Amino acid sequence: MITTPAWQTWIFAATVIFTISVNLLFQPDLLVQLFILVPAIAILGLPHGALDLSIAQALWPLIGWQGKARFISAYMGLTLLVIGLWNLFPGPALFGFLIYSAFHFSSDWGGEDNLLRITGGVTTVGAPALFWQDDVATIFAYLAPVPAANLAALSLAIAGGVALISFVSLTIIRPEVRAKATVEHAIIWIAAVCLSPLVYFVIYFCSLHSVRHFTSALASLENQRHAFSIAGLLTCITVFGGFIGFIILQRHDAAMMEQSILQIVFIGIAALTVPHMLLVDRFQKLKDDLRQ
């Protein structure tokens, strides 16, 4: 069984406690939350995906700049395809994003019991909607038509309720699964209850998911210093691209800043997650084969 370092759980717990305390004191509105969301994801969230080029080099012989260019072209082509599909079919795209996000986030507990891993993946996306359904629907309405946004929020609330019942039942019926994973799941539920959906997402994505995947991927790469440098460069390029996209959207409607930021962040994450998830899944299978 793959074990995760205890310090990651402690960082996540400390970040949640600190954020809940600050949130109770200041109670930031949506716009303030967005201005916290963007730099936090840019600085702490994007780097774990920026290791994808280094991961690809570990999987395939990307010889010279031509090999790297072919990989980047394929990667960005798939990313642009997702963005195009979202603009054409925003409702189905939103549901697809939520489903594969749950699947992707479940890998945060890849070494745990299968049921605990599945419950964790569903919890990460469903927990906020169980307590903040109207707020989640409001956020989704920036990304898809209102009927689809409301249905997605309701579906997530139901999924969150099922995940909570499953988690509690699992820890009671099968005490052998009680470990750091159950502690992290409990922290996620506390964060979902006490924090608004956007703040909750930032805390989970940056202080647990990104930290866990970045350290795991970096430790598996041979030239870690080079991979770290490449990750920093690609993160800067991605942030710059997001900034350009924000300017373009603002020119069309400068009054809708909140919608512009939400679209850039969430549709951007959705688009980047598809090639990232496919690559990480292939890399994980390679590591598993080498352990056998």
N, C-alpha and C positions, 0 to 999 in steps of 0.2 A: 504494500500500500504506500502511495506517495504521501508524505507528511509535509505540511506547510509550517514555516517558522512561526513560533508563538509571537514574535515581535510584530508580525503583520496584524494579528488579532488585537494586540495592545494599541497599535497605532490607530486602527479603525475605531476601537472603543473610546480612546482619548479624544479623537476628532469629533465623534458623535456627541460626547459629553460637552466638549467645549462649544460646539456649534449650537446645541440646544440652549446652553446658558446665554450665549450671545443673542440668539433669536428671541428668547424671552425678554431680553432687555431692550432690543431695538425694533423688533417686529418689522423688518424691511418689506416694502411693497414690491410688486412684480418687477418694475423697472430696475430697482436696486438689486433684486435677486439676479436679474439678467446680467448686470454689470459685474456681479461676483461670479456668476456662472462661466462667462466667457474666458476670463484670464485663468480661472482655476482649471478648466478643461484644457486650455492651451498649454499651460505650464506643467500640470500634473497628469492630465489624461491622455493627451495625444502622443507623448513619447513612447508609450508601450506599443502603439501601432506603427510608430516610425522605425521600429526594429525589423519591419517586414522585409526590407531589402536584404538585410544581413541574414535573416532566416532563409530567404530564397536562395542566397548564395551557399548556404549550408545544404540545401536540398538539391540544387541543380548547378551544373557548371556554367555560370554566367561569365563567359570569358570576355575580357575587355569591356570597353564602353558599349560595344554593340550588344553584348549579352544583357548588360544592365538596362540598356535602352529598350530592348524588346520586353523585358519583364515589366519595367515601369509603364510602357505603352499599354500592355495587356491589363495591368493593374488599374491604371487610370481609365482605360476604356470601359472596364467593368463598372468602375465608380460612376462614370458619366452615364452609362446605361441605366443604372439605378436611379440617378437624378432625373433622367428623361422619363422613365416609367412612373416616378412619383408625380411628376408634373402632368402626365397623361391620365393616371389612375390614382389620385391621392388617397382615396378611401381604402382600396385593397392594399396599396403600398403601406399605409399606416398599420394595418393588421399584420401584414407580412413582417414589417419591422419589429413589431412587438413579439411576434412568435419566435423569430430567429434571435432576437435579443435575449429572450428567456433561455433559449437553447445555448447561446454563447456564454451567458453569465453563469450558467450551471457548471461550466468548466472551472469556476473558482473553487469548486469542491470536487475536482476530478478524482481524487484519491479516496473519496468517502463512499459510503453505502449508496447504491444506485438511487434508491427512493429519496434519500437525503439530498442527493445532488439535484434530482428533478425538482423536489420541493423548493430547494434554494433558488433554482433558476426562475421558477414561477413567482416566488416571493419577491425577487428583486424588481420585477415589473408590475406585479399585482398588488403588493402591499399598500402603496400610496393611494390607489384608487379605492380601496376598501374603506378608508377613513376620509378621503378628500375627493370624492367622486366628481363633484361639481367643478372643483379647481382643475382636476385632470382633464375633464371635458372641455373646459375653457382653453387650456393649453393645446389640446388636440385640435380645437377649432381653428387655430392658426395654421395647422398643417394639413387639414383635410376638411371637406364639407361638414357642416354642423351635424346632420344625421349620422354620418359615419363616426364623427368625433364622440357623440353621445353614446352610440352603440359600443364603441371601443372602450370607453370609460366604464360602462356597465359591465361589459365582458371581463374587463380587468378586475373589477370589484368582486365579481363572482369567482374568478380564478384565485384572487387573493384570499377570499374566504375559504375556498377549498384547500389552498396551500396552508393556511393557518391551522385548520382542523387536522390536516394530514401531519403537519409538523408536531403538533401537540400529541396526537395519537401515537405517532412513531416513537417519540421520546419516552412515552409511558409504556407502550407495549414492548419496545425493543431497547432496553436501557444500554445495551452494548454499543449503540451508535452514538451515545453521548460523548462528545469530544469538542474540540475547538470549533468544529463546524456548527454544532448546535448553539454554542455561545454566540457565534457570528450571526446566525439566523435570528436569535433573540435580539441582538443589537439592531439588526435591520428592522425588526418589527417595532422596536422602541423608537428608532429614527423615523419610521413611517408615520407613527402616531403623533410625534412631537414636532416634526418639521414639515414645512410646505413641500409639495412634490418636487419642485425645482431644486430646492436646497437639499432635499433628501437625495436626489439623483446625483448632484455634484459630490456629496460626501461619499456615497457608495462608489461611484465611478472612479473618483480620484484617489480616495484613501484606502480602498480595498482592491477593487478590480484591477486598476492600472498598476498599482504597486505590486500585486501578486504576479500579474502576467509579465511585467517588465523584468522583475528580478528573476523569474523562472526562465524566461527566454534568454536574458543576458547571460545567466550562468551556464546555459547550454551551448553558447557560441564560443568558438576558439579565440578569436581576436576581439576581446571585449572592449578594449579601448577604441578600436576602429569602429565597432558597431555603435558605441555610445556617441561618437562624433557624428556618424551618419544619421543617427536618430535625432540629434540636435539640429542638424541641417535640414532634414526633412520636416521636422516640426515647425521650423521657422518658415519654410516654403508653404506648408499647409495653412499656417496662421495668416500669412500674407495673402494667399488665395481667398481665404474666408473674408479678409478685410476688403479685398477688391469686390467680392460678391456683395458684401454689405453696402458698399458705396453705390453699386449698380442698382440694388433694390431701393435704396434711399432716394435715388434720383427719380424713380418712378412714383414713389409716395413717401415723402420725408416724414409725414405725420404718423406713419405706422412703424415706428422704430421697434416696438416690442415684437411685432410679427416678423420683421426682417431678421432680428437676432435669433428668434426661435427657429425660423426656417433655415438659416445658415447653420446653426448648431445641430439641430436634430436631423434634418435631411442630410446634412454633411456627414454626421456620424453614421446614419443609416447607410449612405452610399459607401463610405470607407469600411464599414463593418463587414460587408459581403465578401470582398476579396481578402480582407484580413482574417475572417473566420475560416475561409477555405484554406488559406495558407497555414494558419496556426493548427488547424485540424490535421493537415498533412504532416506538419513538423512534429506534432505530438505522437502520431502513429510511428514516425521514424524513431523517435526516442524510446517508445515502448518496445519496438522491435529490437533495438540495440540492447535493452535491459534483459531481454529473454535469452 
